[in-house]
Amino acid sequence: MAQPDELLGARANLLLAALPHAELQRLQPLLEDVHYSLGQALYESSEQLDHISFPTTAVITLLYTMENGSTAEMGLVGKDGAVGIALFLGGETTPNRAVAQIAGHAYRMRASALREEFARGGPLQLVLLRYTQALITQISQTAVCNRLHSVEQRLCRWLLLSHDRAPSNELLMTQELISNMLGMRREGVTVAAARLKDAGLIDYTRGHIKILDRAGLETVVCECYRIVKDELDRLFRPGAQSGPE
């Protein structure tokens, strides 16, 4: 379980950082610091959820896998959120799976403790509900983006969302995995990544992607990235957790 000097580490997660100090201190004994390795599944489709996780350095992708084995990403969760929201929405399972896209740490709370704390109302409940709205926005915008925008714009959106949640400028991700995440052909990813590399925006070598020019990526990306980011910033700006506007 988390120790007193680990409260600073817990505040690396946006949701935990949004809690008043006294509330986070009260919840401290319920938080377990865990490490997720690259590719580790936090839960599988239709599997009983037993924890909610608040990533700090890990980045988790929420994936749907079809009967033919094809996959598509519906959302990314990192230091901005929580994995396992079905636990406080009244569900015990969810049809998607959650997989660590970037290895790292998270704080985990047991399902029973989470339900009890959510039922109390107060800061944790409000923070989790606000995050749910932000995640719904991200999932909805992902669907719109994948339908209406170019492969290059979609790749830029994915890179920026990943970079926002990653602990460094480097992402370990092959083109095959990116194509699975974005639900597109590998050839399309190859062409789009080559264009971004030729423009000096990224470097890509043997599964390692390095962001070289973030501002440049933001000029190429579609409006979907900004809509998702602005909504998260709006919901969690200082003072937003105190109640309705």
Secondary structure, DSSP 8 states (H G I E B T S, - for coil): ---GGGHHHHTTSHHHHTS-HHHHHHHGGG-EEEEE-TT-EEE-TT----EEEEESS-EEEEEEE-TTS-EEEEEEESTT--B-GGGTTT-S--SSEEEEEE-EEEEEEEHHHHHHHHHT-SHHHHHHHHHHHHHHHHHHHHHHHHHHS-HHHHHHHHHHHHHHHSSSSEEE--HHHHHHHHTS-HHHHHHHHHHHHHTTSEEEETTEEEES-HHHHHHHS-HHHHHHHHHHHHHTSTTGGGS--
